[in-house]
């Protein structure tokens, strides 16, 4: 029974991730999620409470996956971390879409989500391997990494306008890596 409950919950999270990434919180439909997961709508409410709580669970799981699934994400080398972050988001576009929908459709984070994110970003900034860098500048470097490494996937039309066409992903990755090397260089 416990295995079935876990499998059902995971099917719901997977189906909901796809639905929310495509339609956002407001456009997502519980009946489509249930159908894609092969369960009744009541199972969604039984496992998650409501659509808002399901969205929160999906985003929380997606962020946890992102934290665990960045091979080569070496925080002691900010440029390497930027490249790994770029690669991750290039191959996992749903996370950016989920976070964009969240920004567009929610006024604020739940206290639990805010605490989870604060811990995640604080930990990343603390482990950035820039000798002699204070906490404030480490956070700025982390912000720069996230901004540069996600912009092309988050806003492809704007990126193509800036570059005069769709940028070559491998070239863009290399340029981001070099830019972060310069930005994070000890002064």
C-alpha positions as CSV (number, residue, x, y, z in Angstrom):
1,X,0.0,0.0,0.0
2,X,2.8,2.5,0.9
3,X,4.5,1.8,-2.4
4,X,1.3,2.4,-4.3
5,X,0.8,5.7,-2.4
6,X,4.4,6.7,-3.2
7,X,4.0,5.8,-6.9
8,X,0.7,7.6,-7.2
9,X,2.2,10.7,-5.6
10,X,5.1,10.6,-7.9
11,X,2.9,10.2,-11.0
12,X,0.8,13.2,-9.8
13,X,4.0,15.3,-9.3
14,X,5.3,14.3,-12.8
15,X,2.0,15.1,-14.5
16,X,1.6,18.3,-12.5
17,X,5.1,19.5,-13.4
18,X,4.3,19.2,-17.1
19,X,0.9,20.9,-16.7
20,X,2.2,23.7,-14.5
21,X,5.2,24.3,-16.7
22,X,3.0,24.6,-19.8
23,X,0.0,26.5,-18.3
24,X,1.1,28.1,-15.0
25,X,-0.8,27.9,-11.8
26,X,-3.9,29.7,-13.0
27,X,-4.1,27.9,-16.4
28,X,-3.4,24.4,-15.1
29,X,-6.3,22.1,-14.8
30,X,-6.6,19.5,-12.1
31,X,-8.7,17.2,-14.4
32,X,-5.8,17.2,-16.9
33,X,-3.3,16.4,-14.2
34,X,-5.4,13.6,-12.9
35,X,-5.9,12.1,-16.4
36,X,-2.2,12.3,-17.2
37,X,-1.4,10.6,-13.9
38,X,-4.1,8.0,-14.4
39,X,-5.9,8.8,-11.1
40,X,-9.1,10.5,-10.0
41,X,-9.1,14.2,-9.1
42,X,-9.9,13.2,-5.5
43,X,-6.4,11.6,-5.2
44,X,-4.9,15.0,-6.0
45,X,-6.8,16.6,-3.1
46,X,-6.0,13.6,-0.8
47,X,-2.3,13.8,-1.5
48,X,-1.8,17.6,-1.8
49,X,-4.9,19.5,-0.5
50,X,-5.5,21.9,-3.3
51,X,-4.0,23.1,-6.6
52,X,-1.9,25.8,-4.9
53,X,-0.4,23.2,-2.6
54,X,0.2,20.9,-5.5
55,X,2.0,23.7,-7.4
56,X,4.2,24.3,-4.3
57,X,5.0,20.6,-4.0
58,X,6.0,20.5,-7.7
59,X,8.2,23.6,-7.5
60,X,9.8,22.3,-4.3
61,X,10.6,19.0,-5.9
62,X,11.9,20.6,-9.1
63,X,14.2,22.8,-7.0
64,X,15.4,19.8,-5.0
65,X,16.1,18.0,-8.3
66,X,18.0,20.9,-9.6
67,X,20.2,21.0,-6.5
68,X,21.0,17.3,-6.8
69,X,21.3,16.9,-10.6
70,X,24.0,19.3,-11.6
71,X,26.9,17.1,-12.5
72,X,30.2,19.0,-12.5
73,X,28.6,21.9,-10.7
74,X,31.8,22.9,-8.8
75,X,31.2,25.8,-6.6
76,X,34.9,26.2,-5.9
77,X,35.1,27.4,-9.6
78,X,32.4,30.0,-10.3
79,X,33.0,29.8,-14.1
80,X,32.6,26.0,-14.0
81,X,29.5,26.4,-11.9
82,X,28.0,28.9,-14.4
83,X,28.7,26.4,-17.3
84,X,27.0,23.5,-15.3
85,X,24.1,25.8,-14.4
86,X,23.7,26.7,-18.1
87,X,23.8,23.1,-19.1
88,X,21.3,22.1,-16.5
89,X,18.7,24.6,-17.5
90,X,19.3,24.0,-21.2
91,X,18.4,20.3,-20.7
92,X,15.7,21.0,-18.0
93,X,13.6,23.9,-19.2
94,X,10.7,23.2,-17.0
95,X,12.2,24.6,-13.8
96,X,12.7,28.0,-15.4
97,X,9.1,28.0,-16.7
98,X,7.8,27.0,-13.3
99,X,9.7,29.8,-11.6
100,X,8.5,32.3,-14.2
101,X,4.9,31.2,-13.7
102,X,5.4,31.5,-10.0
103,X,6.7,35.1,-10.3
104,X,3.8,36.0,-12.6
105,X,1.0,34.4,-10.7
106,X,1.8,34.5,-7.0
107,X,2.1,37.5,-4.7
108,X,4.5,35.9,-2.3
109,X,6.1,32.6,-1.3
110,X,4.8,30.4,1.5
111,X,7.0,30.7,4.6
112,X,8.3,27.1,4.0
113,X,9.2,27.9,0.4
114,X,10.9,31.1,1.3
115,X,13.0,29.4,4.0
116,X,13.9,26.6,1.5
117,X,15.1,29.0,-1.1
118,X,16.9,31.2,1.3
119,X,18.8,28.2,2.6
120,X,19.6,27.0,-0.9
121,X,21.0,30.3,-2.1
122,X,22.8,31.1,1.1
123,X,24.5,27.8,1.0
124,X,25.5,28.3,-2.7
125,X,26.9,31.8,-2.0
126,X,28.9,30.6,1.0
127,X,30.5,27.8,-1.0
128,X,31.5,29.9,-4.0
129,X,35.3,29.4,-4.2
130,X,36.5,33.0,-4.6
131,X,39.4,33.7,-2.2
132,X,38.9,36.7,0.0
133,X,35.3,37.4,-1.2
134,X,32.9,38.7,1.3
135,X,29.3,37.4,1.6
136,X,27.7,40.3,-0.2
137,X,29.9,40.0,-3.2
138,X,29.6,36.2,-3.2
139,X,25.8,36.6,-3.4
140,X,26.3,39.1,-6.3
141,X,28.5,36.6,-8.2
142,X,25.8,33.9,-7.6
143,X,23.2,36.2,-8.9
144,X,25.3,36.9,-12.0
145,X,25.8,33.2,-12.6
146,X,22.0,32.6,-12.3
147,X,21.1,35.5,-14.5
148,X,23.6,34.8,-17.3
149,X,23.1,31.0,-17.2
150,X,19.3,31.2,-17.4
151,X,18.5,34.2,-19.6
152,X,18.7,32.4,-23.0
153,X,16.3,29.7,-21.9
154,X,14.0,32.1,-20.0
155,X,13.8,34.7,-22.7
156,X,14.8,33.3,-26.0
157,X,13.2,36.1,-28.1
158,X,15.1,38.8,-26.1
159,X,18.3,36.8,-26.4
160,X,17.9,36.6,-30.2
161,X,17.3,40.3,-30.3
162,X,20.5,41.0,-28.3
163,X,22.6,38.7,-30.4
164,X,21.0,39.5,-33.7
165,X,19.7,35.9,-34.1
166,X,19.5,32.7,-32.0
167,X,22.9,32.4,-30.3
168,X,24.8,29.1,-30.7
169,X,24.3,27.4,-27.3
170,X,27.9,26.1,-27.1
171,X,29.3,29.5,-27.9
172,X,27.0,31.2,-25.4
173,X,28.0,28.7,-22.7
174,X,31.7,29.4,-23.3
175,X,31.1,33.2,-23.3
176,X,29.2,33.0,-20.0
177,X,31.9,30.9,-18.5
178,X,34.5,33.5,-19.5
179,X,32.4,36.4,-18.2
180,X,32.0,34.8,-14.8
181,X,35.8,34.1,-14.7
182,X,36.3,37.9,-15.1
183,X,33.6,38.8,-12.7
184,X,34.8,36.5,-10.0
185,X,38.5,37.1,-10.4
186,X,40.2,38.3,-7.2
187,X,40.9,42.0,-7.3
